[in-house]
Amino acid sequence: MIENVLPFTVIGGYLGAGKTSLINNLLTDSTIGRLAIVVNDFGEVNIDESLILSHDGDTISLTNGCICCSLIDGFAETLTQIRARSDQIDRVVVEVSGVGEPRKIAQWGHTPGYFLDGVVVLVDASTVIERSGDPYVGETICSQIAAADLVLLSHCDLLEDDEIHIVEQWLKSLSSAMILRSPISASMLFGLEEVGVERNISPIDHVSVTLEFPKPVDLASIEVWEKSRPSGVVRVKGFLSVNERSEENTEVQMCGPNLTMTASQSDQLRKVLVVVATPRTPKASIIKWLNLLNLAN
């Protein structure tokens, strides 16, 4: 039996950036699957009472199959408890405290039974530049942004488009992370498209492209391909056969600019990658980029 390895996503951001609102939205999104949300304080999340199935002190079970776990016993104990229910859970999301360091928490994503799916940092577009200069909290805010794979801008409705653009350009000076404006689809946040399954996706939400790779690829060609990522590409996942790797299948995960490749624990036989990109990203540019791997062989 193949162990169910759970994707582990970290959500960080300074106080008031919108983490709790995002968590509440995730808990009611039927497209995501069964979540295990790890939080510091149940009270801050304010879960809809109609969703609560049971509450045993450290864990709240919801009617949609999700669970919400507190960190009373620490990360090691909490993740052990979640792993024991891995057959009932599809992914794990950890909310970092407003002054916490997302990259430190992300290290727990390398715990056996998990893989690090990405670090998402929420940023209040209306205050972040001003707060970054605060002698007390500025360093924390900038450190959180630098740790991100994806930066999600909140409160964009308070600004004009040119003001948001200024914030985006400022963020690019701090981080190579993908910068997105909220709200975004769950597929862009988690890369939910099934590997090897073509679907008719509304371009309003995101763009999705799937491509087969019948021949093995070289690590050198993967390095060139990684550096050529089109600006609209948010996530990539799938399986490749890599010449320099002994295992038959290599699992590929890309979150923003962050690429990871691990020995596959899946029984997936097809060598295929699926790309999720921002709306209006030309499919032709994504296909051309993916074909850099095919053309190298």
C-alpha positions in Angstrom: 0.0 0.0 0.0 1.4 3.4 -1.0 1.4 5.9 1.9 -0.7 9.0 1.4 1.8 11.9 1.5 0.1 15.1 2.3 0.8 18.5 0.7 1.8 21.0 3.4 1.0 24.7 2.7 2.1 27.5 4.9 0.0 30.7 5.1 1.7 33.7 6.7 1.4 37.5 6.8 1.4 40.3 9.2 -1.5 41.2 11.5 -4.6 42.3 9.6 -3.4 41.0 6.2 -6.4 38.7 5.9 -5.1 35.3 6.9 -8.2 34.4 9.0 -10.6 35.4 6.3 -8.7 33.3 3.8 -8.8 30.3 6.2 -12.5 30.7 6.7 -13.0 30.7 2.9 -10.9 27.6 2.5 -13.0 25.7 5.1 -16.1 26.3 3.1 -14.7 25.8 -0.4 -16.0 22.4 -1.7 -13.4 22.3 -4.6 -10.4 21.9 -2.3 -11.1 18.6 -0.7 -10.6 17.7 3.0 -8.3 20.1 4.8 -6.5 19.9 8.0 -6.0 23.5 9.2 -3.4 24.0 11.9 -3.9 27.3 13.9 -2.7 28.8 17.1 -6.2 29.8 18.4 -9.6 28.4 17.4 -11.2 31.7 18.5 -9.4 33.7 15.9 -10.7 31.5 13.1 -14.4 31.9 14.2 -15.6 28.8 12.3 -19.3 28.8 11.2 -21.1 26.8 13.9 -23.3 25.1 11.3 -20.1 23.4 10.0 -18.9 22.0 13.3 -19.5 18.2 13.7 -17.6 17.7 16.9 -15.1 19.4 19.2 -12.8 17.4 21.4 -10.6 20.3 22.8 -7.6 20.2 20.4 -9.4 19.3 17.2 -12.6 20.5 15.6 -14.2 18.1 13.0 -16.3 19.7 10.3 -19.3 18.3 8.4 -17.4 18.6 5.1 -14.6 16.3 6.2 -12.2 19.1 7.2 -10.5 19.3 10.6 -9.1 22.3 12.5 -6.2 21.5 14.9 -4.7 23.7 17.6 -0.9 23.8 18.4 -1.3 23.2 22.1 1.0 20.1 22.0 3.5 21.6 19.4 4.1 20.8 15.8 5.6 17.3 16.1 2.6 16.0 18.1 0.0 17.8 15.9 1.5 16.5 12.7 1.8 13.0 14.0 -2.0 13.1 14.9 -2.8 14.4 11.4 -0.6 11.8 9.7 -2.5 9.1 11.5 -5.6 10.3 9.7 -3.9 10.8 6.3 -6.5 8.5 4.7 -9.2 11.0 5.7 -7.3 14.2 4.7 -6.2 15.7 1.3 -3.9 18.5 2.4 -2.6 20.4 5.4 -2.6 24.2 5.8 -0.7 25.9 8.6 -1.6 29.4 9.6 1.4 31.3 11.0 0.9 33.9 13.6 1.0 37.5 12.5 4.6 38.0 13.8 5.7 34.5 13.0 8.4 33.4 10.4 6.8 31.4 7.6 10.0 29.9 6.3 10.8 28.3 9.7 7.3 26.8 9.9 7.8 25.5 6.3 10.6 23.2 7.5 7.9 21.1 9.1 6.7 20.3 5.6 9.7 18.0 5.2 8.5 15.8 8.1 7.9 12.2 7.0 4.4 11.8 5.5 4.4 15.4 4.1 5.8 17.4 1.3 6.2 21.2 1.3 3.6 22.5 -1.2 4.6 26.2 -0.8 4.7 29.3 1.4 1.9 31.8 0.8 2.2 35.2 2.4 -0.7 37.7 2.5 0.1 41.4 2.3 -2.2 44.3 2.9 -1.6 46.3 -0.2 -3.0 49.5 1.4 -0.5 49.6 4.3 2.5 47.4 3.5 4.9 50.0 2.2 4.3 52.3 5.1 4.5 49.6 7.7 7.7 48.2 6.1 9.4 51.4 7.4 8.2 51.0 11.0 11.2 50.5 13.3 9.3 47.9 15.3 7.5 45.7 12.7 9.1 46.6 9.4 11.9 44.0 9.5 9.3 41.3 10.4 7.1 42.3 7.4 10.0 42.3 5.0 11.3 39.0 6.3 7.9 37.4 5.8 7.7 38.6 2.2 11.2 37.4 1.4 10.2 33.9 2.6 7.2 33.6 0.2 6.7 31.5 -2.9 3.4 33.2 -3.5 2.5 36.7 -2.3 -1.2 37.4 -2.2 -2.3 41.0 -2.1 -5.3 41.8 0.0 -7.4 45.0 0.4 -6.8 45.8 -3.3 -10.3 47.3 -3.3 -9.0 50.3 -1.3 -6.6 51.3 -4.0 -6.5 52.4 -7.6 -4.9 50.1 -10.1 -1.8 52.4 -10.5 -1.4 52.4 -6.7 -1.5 48.6 -6.6 1.1 48.5 -9.4 3.5 50.6 -7.3 3.1 48.1 -4.4 3.7 45.2 -6.8 6.9 46.8 -8.1 8.1 47.4 -4.5 7.4 43.7 -3.6 9.5 42.6 -6.6 12.5 44.4 -5.1 12.1 42.2 -2.0 11.2 38.8 -3.4 11.2 36.6 -6.5 7.8 35.2 -5.4 4.8 35.2 -7.7 2.6 38.2 -6.8 -1.2 37.7 -7.1 -4.1 40.0 -6.3 -6.9 38.5 -4.2 -9.3 36.9 -4.6 -7.8 34.0 -6.6 -9.1 30.5 -7.4 -8.2 27.6 -5.1 -6.5 26.0 -8.1 -4.0 28.9 -8.3 -3.5 28.7 -4.6 -3.0 24.9 -4.4 -2.7 23.7 -8.0 -5.7 21.4 -7.8 -5.9 20.2 -11.4 -5.5 16.5 -11.7 -2.3 15.4 -13.4 -3.0 14.1 -16.9 -6.6 15.1 -17.0 -7.7 17.8 -19.5 -10.5 20.0 -18.4 -12.4 23.0 -19.9 -11.4 25.7 -17.4 -12.9 29.1 -17.4 -10.1 31.6 -18.3 -11.7 34.0 -15.8 -10.4 31.9 -12.9 -7.1 30.6 -14.3 -5.5 29.0 -17.3 -4.5 25.3 -17.3 -2.3 23.4 -19.7 -1.3 19.7 -19.7 1.5 18.2 -21.8 2.9 14.7 -22.1 6.7 13.9 -21.9 7.2 10.5 -23.6 11.0 10.6 -23.4 13.3 11.0 -20.4 14.7 14.5 -19.9 18.1 15.7 -18.6 18.7 17.7 -15.5 20.5 20.4 -17.6 17.4 20.9 -19.7 15.2 21.1 -16.6 17.5 23.9 -15.2 17.1 25.9 -18.4 13.4 25.3 -18.4 13.0 26.4 -14.8 14.8 29.7 -15.5 12.6 30.4 -18.5 9.2 30.3 -16.6 6.6 32.7 -18.2 5.6 35.4 -15.8 2.0 34.2 -15.5 2.8 30.6 -14.4 1.8 30.1 -10.8 2.1 26.3 -10.3 3.4 23.2 -12.1 3.0 19.6 -11.0 3.4 16.2 -12.5 5.8 13.4 -13.2 8.9 13.1 -15.4 11.5 10.5 -16.2 14.9 12.1 -15.5 18.0 10.6 -17.1 20.2 11.3 -14.1 17.8 9.8 -11.5 17.5 6.1 -10.9 13.9 6.0 -9.9 11.4 5.4 -12.7 9.2 8.5 -11.8 10.3 11.9 -10.5 7.5 14.0 -9.0 7.8 17.7 -10.0 6.3 20.5 -8.0 6.7 24.2 -8.7 5.1 27.0 -6.6 6.0 30.4 -8.0 9.7 30.3 -8.7 10.3 27.4 -6.2 11.0 24.0 -8.0 11.2 20.7 -6.1 11.8 17.3 -7.5 11.4 14.1 -5.4 11.3 10.4 -6.0 7.6 9.6 -6.7 5.6 7.6 -4.3 2.6 7.5 -6.7 1.6 4.7 -9.0 1.1 7.3 -11.7 2.6 5.9 -14.9 2.1 8.8 -17.3 4.9 11.3 -17.7 3.0 14.5 -17.8 3.0 18.0 -16.4 0.1 20.3 -15.7 0.5 24.1 -15.4 -1.8 26.6 -13.7 -1.4 30.2 -14.7 -3.0 33.6 -14.2 -6.0 34.5 -16.3 -5.2 35.8 -19.8 -1.8 34.1 -19.8 -1.5 32.9 -23.5 -1.7 29.1 -23.6 0.7 29.2 -26.6 3.5 30.7 -24.4 2.9 28.0 -21.7 3.1 25.2 -24.3 6.2 26.7 -25.9 7.8 26.8 -22.4 6.8 23.1 -21.7 8.2 22.1 -25.0 11.6 23.2 -24.0 11.8 19.9 -22.2 10.6 17.9 -25.2 12.8 19.7 -27.7 15.9 19.0 -25.6 15.6 15.3 -26.4 
